[in-house]
Amino acid sequence: MRPGEPPRPSRTVEVADNLPGVVAVRDSKDPAGPALAFAPGAWRAFVTHFTDRP
């Protein structure tokens, strides 16, 4: 961010990977809002898709 530039909205998610058999993901700005639940293998595939890009 440059001086005098307005702040940008945050695009942060929280990932809970300490639950048995599920990975929960939610918007960190709305912790009481909805969460997405993924099977661990599906979450791994999703993350791998974006981290293995050049």
C-alpha positions in Angstrom: 0.0 0.0 0.0 1.3 3.4 -0.9 1.0 6.5 1.4 -2.4 8.1 0.8 -3.9 5.0 -0.8 -7.1 3.8 0.8 -6.9 0.4 2.6 -7.8 -2.6 0.6 -10.4 -5.1 1.9 -8.8 -8.1 3.5 -9.2 -11.5 1.7 -8.3 -13.8 4.5 -9.8 -17.2 5.4 -9.3 -19.4 8.4 -8.7 -23.1 7.9 -9.4 -25.5 10.7 -7.5 -28.8 10.0 -7.7 -30.1 13.6 -11.2 -31.7 13.2 -11.5 -35.4 12.7 -12.3 -36.2 9.0 -13.1 -32.6 7.9 -11.3 -29.4 7.0 -13.4 -26.3 7.8 -12.9 -23.0 6.0 -14.5 -19.6 6.8 -14.1 -15.9 6.2 -12.0 -14.5 9.0 -13.9 -11.2 8.8 -17.2 -13.0 9.6 -16.4 -15.8 12.1 -20.1 -16.3 13.0 -20.9 -16.7 9.3 -21.1 -19.8 7.2 -18.2 -22.2 6.8 -17.3 -24.6 4.1 -16.5 -28.2 5.0 -14.1 -30.3 2.9 -13.0 -33.9 3.1 -9.2 -33.8 3.8 -8.3 -35.3 0.4 -10.5 -32.8 -1.4 -8.9 -29.9 0.5 -5.4 -31.2 -0.3 -6.4 -31.4 -4.0 -7.8 -27.9 -3.9 -4.6 -26.4 -2.3 -2.3 -28.5 -4.5 -4.0 -27.1 -7.6 -3.1 -23.6 -6.7 0.3 -24.2 -5.1 1.7 -26.3 -8.0 1.3 -23.5 -10.5 4.4 -21.9 -12.1 
